[in-house]
Amino acid sequence: MTILKIIRCENLAQLDQVAEKVIQFCKRDKVWVFKGQMGAGKTTLIKSISKKYGIDDVVSSPTFSIVNEYRNAQDEIFYHFDFYRIEKPEEVLEIGIEEYFYSGRVCWIEWAEKIPDYIPLDFVHIKIEIEENGARNIVLQRVINGEIHG
């Protein structure tokens, strides 16, 4: 597996800088897949990223609604998904998941591993690893046609 970029985050005070670096890496991608254990900071990072995009809405994990839609002042639309409570992957077809993923809009996805067959073949993978001291390493990888590129 080729690692394209690692961003270290020692504490929450660095989160805005980390979000800026993530955006710089991911800005040409439409599907962003966030991976990390429960409590790793996926939603917290998405909140910081959304602020950088000028989204003033309260950003929260859409655990129960599955998808939240946000708009910024430029009327750009962003989708935030949380598939944690999905029991069967085909449940996502009921919400028209493919229309979202192929809309040309930025999609932030948490718990994509619950629906592996429905994730597009092109996306950026954002893995949050927690160290013993609580610091985070954010590992960014670009996936093109289902293969990791570096």
Stockholm file with secondary structure:
# STOCKHOLM 1.0

chainA/1-150         MTILKIIRCENLAQLDQVAEKVIQFCKRDKVWVFKGQMGAGKTTLIKSISKKYGIDDVVSSPTFSIVNEYRNAQDEIFYHFDFYRIEKPEEVLEIGIEEYFYSGRVCWIEWAEKIPDYIPLDFVHIKIEIEENGARNIVLQRVINGEIHG
#=GR chainA/1-150 SS CCCCEEEEECSGGGHHHHHHHHHHHHTTCSEEEEECCTTSSHHHHHHHHHHHTTBCSCCCCCTTTSEEEEEBTTCCEEEEEECTTCSSGGGGGGGTHHHHHTSSSEEEEECGGGSGGGSCSSEEEEEEEECTTSCEEEEEEEEETTEEEC
#=GC SS_cons         CCCCEEEEECSGGGHHHHHHHHHHHHTTCSEEEEECCTTSSHHHHHHHHHHHTTBCSCCCCCTTTSEEEEEBTTCCEEEEEECTTCSSGGGGGGGTHHHHHTSSSEEEEECGGGSGGGSCSSEEEEEEEECTTSCEEEEEEEEETTEEEC
//
